[in-house]
Amino acid sequence: MIKRTVIFVLLTILLATTLIPACSAQKPKNIILMIGDGMGIAQIALTRMTLEREHTTLKMDSMAYTALVKTHSANSTVTDSAAAGTALATGFKTNNGMVGVLPNGKVVQNIREAAAKLGKATGLVTTTTITHATPACFGAHIAKRGEEADIAPQLIENRIDVLLGGGRQVFIPGSADGSKRKDERNLIAEAKSAGYAIAENRKDLFAINAGKLLGLFQMGALTTELPEPSLAEMTAKAIEILSKDKDGFFLMVEGGQIDWKCHANDTQGMIKQLLDFDAAVGKALGFARKYKDTLVVVTADHETGGLSILGSEEGSLDFTANWATKSHTGVNVLLLADGPGAESFRGLLDNTDVPKILAKQWGIKGFAITR
């Protein structure tokens, strides 16, 4: 009887030690990378403090793993969104202003392109123009971030499954009112011919639930107010469509106007934009926790504004925001991760480590340099 008991205990221990590594080694089917542009640690803390007065919390505060991320570019201690976005997309440093290309001009593959080669659906969502620096880094390659009219056709030609944001002005012919194109290409018509459904408003967006989707809700950047779809609504729709792919998906979501409010040292505007972004994080986490096959990573490309939080007087819980600059800074930013593979994000990372870790989750050995 004792012998049988010992054998049973040994088998139980063996089974447990076999199963634990298998569980921790689970790989994500889907990856959602969420970038709060300009979102420093102080911006998150200030927004959290505001919510605590209302006895609520940030959705991102529930995420399991935390790291710090260095943000410098190849040619500057203080990065811009193009260089930082390129690092987060490709694992390579580049010069400020460059999108998806190295300082020598060579094109480097990004994590979205690598995901597409695996047969996964891909999407980009932003509150800025869809051709702005951060989304462009995941969908295009160009030496100068400001050439949005040349970025736009690349997004369609690369057959990105879901594109949601603003920027209709570079998709319509140069002769159309408000256009910022110098030629007569009608990229919306080209997108339709390539099989895209087109959404121009919230009603259009809600009516589409499958296939390729191009949603352009303003000529320029979004107002981030009704009747536009919110960032959370755009994120939920992108997930709904992309998750129909049996091979999985990659989605990049940008809260692009956190940065703009920080540039303006607009504290209340920043809090509003960060809460909008956090609501989108909530949609991603809701999906991920329901199906348990999705890695969600939340980070920033850089900090903007040099924000600090000051107390008012000893013994008081009041606080004030103090802005040091209207520009970017070189401080480390926060990274949060949740879902299968999230444990890989710990400690102090470089922004180039982020796509490398994501690539490893899917067995991608590296990002090719071409042309």
Sequence and secondary structure as in RCSB ss.txt:
>XXXX:A:sequence
MIKRTVIFVLLTILLATTLIPACSAQKPKNIILMIGDGMGIAQIALTRMTLEREHTTLKMDSMAYTALVKTHSAN
STVTDSAAAGTALATGFKTNNGMVGVLPNGKVVQNIREAAAKLGKATGLVTTTTITHATPACFGAHIAKRGEEAD
IAPQLIENRIDVLLGGGRQVFIPGSADGSKRKDERNLIAEAKSAGYAIAENRKDLFAINAGKLLGLFQMGALTTE
LPEPSLAEMTAKAIEILSKDKDGFFLMVEGGQIDWKCHANDTQGMIKQLLDFDAAVGKALGFARKYKDTLVVVTA
DHETGGLSILGSEEGSLDFTANWATKSHTGVNVLLLADGPGAESFRGLLDNTDVPKILAKQWGIKGFAITR
>XXXX:A:secstr
 HHHHHHHHHHHHHHHHHHHHHHHT   SEEEEEEETT  HHHHHHHHHHHHTTT   GGGG SEEEEEE   SS
 SS  HHHHHHHHHHS    TT BSB TTS EE  HHHHHHHTT EEEEEEEEETTSHHHHHTT  BS TT HHH
HHHHHHHTT SEEEEE GGGTS TTSTT   SS   HHHHHHHTTEEEE SHHHHHH  SSEEEEE SSSS   S
TTS  HHHHHHHHHHHHTTSTT EEEEEEETHHHHHHHTT HHHHHHHHHHHHHHHHHHHHHHHHHS EEEEEE 
S EES  EEEESSTT   EEEE   SSEE   EEEEEESTTGGG  EEEETTHHHHHHHHHTT     EE 
